[in-house]
Amino acid sequence: MKFAKRTQKTGKSGLEDLFAASGPNVISFAGGYPDRSLFPTQQLNRAFKHSFTSGDTELLQYASTQGYLPLREKIAARLRATGMPTRATDIMMTQGAQQGIDLVARLMLDPGDGLVVEAPTYLGALAAFNAYQPTYYEVPMQDDGIDINALQRVLMSRSVKFIYTVPDFQNPTGIVMSLAKRKAMIRLANQYDVMILEDNPYRDLRYDGKPLPTIKSLDTEGRVIYLGSFSKILSPSLRMGWLVAAPKLLKELIALKGGSDLESSNLTMHGINDYMEENDLDAHIKQIQDRYREKKDAMVAAMTRYMPAEAHFNNPDGGFFLWLTMPAGFDMGAFMKQHLLPENNISYVPSANLYATSAQVNGARLNFTGPTLDQIDTGIKALGDALKLALHQPTLVAEQA
């Protein structure tokens, strides 16, 4: 069979390796999994039962491509409360934020078009973008977000359609973009006539410090498309996210979604809406924050205790991930596949999968929300011991490509 050329890179995204590294006998720091004990199972059960017994004859029928209006109104109200002027008419429901990434790429990218991504960035976004064959321009991450000076150099010298960013607790590094850089990004987007795709599934999951304004809330020319999701705060299996965009953009995105899947699940949208009417979502988020803060602190403490001196890692203020780097040339992907997984049943996401072009090999993304506290301590100790041993074995150290 002859597949479309655009599929050649999508099959090498690393997503399959991520889930393969999360088996039942593995202590997995790989997948971006929420803690399943925090799913509001009983409350969602009651909400979905209420939807079925409400007498709504449209519940099981086709519905609006844009999404169930009462739910969009609730999301808009929550966004307004954070300082982001939003109406229900500005929102389209999506199959998780992932569909939003795909739809924006489909709208904006012809083969060869310029796309700025953070380095490193979310591997699921790269998997979506690859299908549209962009020309990637990587911009390095700094402790306070994307390197704005490097971004400006790219925009000055290259033709770019849009910038993809995860400004709050970035996937994979956990970094938060500073307010100054958010404002600077808007100025640059206006100056060089580019769009911004703001992917923000972790925004509610702040464990320390105060939230910053979204980039969308600073948007002066309708250049920012904003993505949010219920996956991290209710349940991933709901597959329900949302997209916020200016009217002209939203009209085109609604048309693309209609051609893709007609609509998000009307039943699921009703169930989530009833959940939000019957429960205090903010109280549930507070419970999640408290639990994840405990897990994050436990992982930082374990890494401080067990990692070799050559390892560097951060302590993020929120999100799902810590970022670990080893000396230049140390191949974290080869180390995991050849030694850590078969010998210790421990996994993470190697950094080579998280760069669009440069494939830097000496980093790793570690998830702290999915494993238990015992697994965090046991797994990090084993990881630290294995890294200490590997640093003295030259066969595990390879020069970067």
Disulfide bonds with the S-S distance in Angstrom:
none
